[in-house]
Amino acid sequence: MSDAPILKTADLRAKVTDEEIEILKGVDLEIRPGEIHAIMGPNGSGKSTLAKVLAGHPGYEVTGGSAFFDGQDLLELETDERARSGVFMAFQYPVAIPGVSIANFLRTALQARLEDGDELDLFDFQDILLERMELLEMSPSFAERAVNDGFSGGEKKRNEILQMAVLEPALAIMDETDSGLDIDALKVVARGVNTLQKERPEMAVLLITHYQRLLNYIQPDFVHVIVDGRIVRSGGPEVALSLEEGGYREYRQLQSTVSAA
Amino acid sequence: MPTNEAVQDIGLDDYKYHFITEDEPVFRSGRGLNEKVVREISAQKGEPKWMLDFRLKSLDIYNAKPMPTWGGDLSQLERVLGDIFFYVRPQERMERSWDDVPANIKETFDRLGIPEAEREILAGVGAQYESEMVYHSLKEEWEAQGVIFDSIEDGLRNHPELFREHFATVVPPGDNKFAAMNSAVWSGGSFVYIPPGVELETPLQAYFRVNQEQMGQFERTLIIADEGSRAHYIEGCTAPVYSTESFHSGVIEIVVKPGAHFRYTTIQNWSNNMYNLVTQRSLVHENATMEWLDGNLGSKLTMKYPSCFLVGERAHGSILSIAYAGNGQHQDTGGKVIHAAPRTSSSIVSKSISKGSGRASYRGLCKVYEGSTDAKSNVECDALLIDEAARTDTYPYIEIDENQSTVGHEARVSKVGEEQIFYLMSRGMPEEEAMALIVRGFIEPIARQLPLEYAVELNRLIELEMEGSVG
């Protein structure tokens, strides 16, 4: 785990497009292959924004700083290019694509990764898909359903995890900002991440979560606390445990001290 | 898509294709519509007197009826109609050469992967279709079962009684101005008869027949599905129909006798200068089922509302339609269901996609006559807007004279959302691909009803149409 970082951000700043106020006010983060990082923070701290900015959501604009992914300037890449280079974001609330089956969706996503003129072999694809579904203990019929159309919270998570399994990203960003209520969905995510990381230990994971609960199921290597658009504390799993007890209050106080200074 | 100039460049009256030989006089009617033209058409076809009388009576009705003011914009139509030939002999139309077909049409054929032999047919320049052999063996099989699948002219000639018994009973000339026009000048189209109890596995495809008789500007199709029969008829295909004419007005009549099950599929993609005004109607008897599957792409204006007149108890009608309105196009389409017997049921599912300055209108009628107890009808309209400028509107007419009936109507308009595009792009799909996948998903409920090769072509065609719609 002493390789070069797969993701490195320095003083990363961003705002909502068409608005003035910065939400990210300088985020420094280094993630190496195989590491699991958790980003925790109170509501409105910017943690979900960080996920979206890294994935290239058009609703956000980077106002300063840098982000490098696997040596490339991430901010220069379009959303789809980032995905093809190995960034994957599991959505908190993924949208439905009616009439498009999960299998068709994934086939299109894999096809997009091939060189122009290369055709994805349908039998190969079927093999990959079935093998991945088996690994995740999913029924093959699940892939025939239209993407997120009428899915329960748990099914949506299952779908995100399946996509992650098939697309094999170098960095998986899990946006679980406020999924604290749905314990079932949480377990799906945790089991998925653990299974896939066991299989591909080089995969780096960035978990974005409000609650400590998810971390009962996934053991992070590093925990960062983000408050008001900045990482105010980084450390090992013990940081999350102290949050469990004290909440974010002390960080808020810390933050106001910093702001006042 | 062809520009108007590209289409006009070919010229309807380009003299170099007028080969006049002594033993095959070429016939071409004068411009515009009048009694002389109608008489000439009838004489050219060697028709019985009753048909000539029918045509002349229809011409009177046509002249008496005002131009419709509802639906699409027909204000330029009078001018167009004064300028067209109402009858051109099929042989003559085939004289055009492949070299005359505009490059953009050829390119579309290329990108759709349409085989050479078919391209020529589709462009109206071909004479032979390589799968003619396939068609012949099918035809023999059908004939052995008593199925008639002929040109409308041969139908009238060879099956005069059957023809006369049903012709114009479903769409009488007085129905609307364009039905009257078609009744006066019809030429080309199919005559189909399925005997009682005969079930056909393979769809009857008009496609196989077009090499013999070019698809006409005023085609007329008459289909009779006799008691307990079951069949599927497919008209047209998704490749662009290239035509120098700028006006198309067909009439399709279908009689579905008791217990029969008939499906009529038409996917048409007209060049952008075309007015496409079609009357498609079926008469559905007791325990019978009629299904229309109707796809409309291209044209300047399409007005087309496939209809089911449910006249027998427990008759069922279903209309599935898909329309794509690109720049400068207006698709005014939908469906009509008329419940005139107890326990009849119907469903209309209409989907439209509008892009750029395109406009898709759903216009539908659900009428339940008194006495049609326990009639059930459900209408679903679903419109997808690709960008901000695109337009869609819904005109559902519902008339219910029977209290003991259930009619449901649901309309939805959706825009391709930023979140959907972002989701797909975050999985590695380029923006155009993402857009195309969303649209494919949108039309999937209709595409899955199509035979596979048509579904594939429809998808590819819409993707081609969508190109350049991003960014």
Interface residues (C-beta under 8 A of the other chain):
Chain A: A55 G56 H57 P58 G59 E78 T79 D80 R82 A83 R84 F88 M89 F91 P94 V95 I97 P98 G99 V100 N104 F105 T108 A109 A112 R113 A146 V147 Q163 L167
Chain B: G417 E418 E419 Q420 F422 Y423 L424 M425 S426 R427 G428 M429 P430 E431 E433 A434 L437 I438 R440 G441 F442 I443 E444 P445
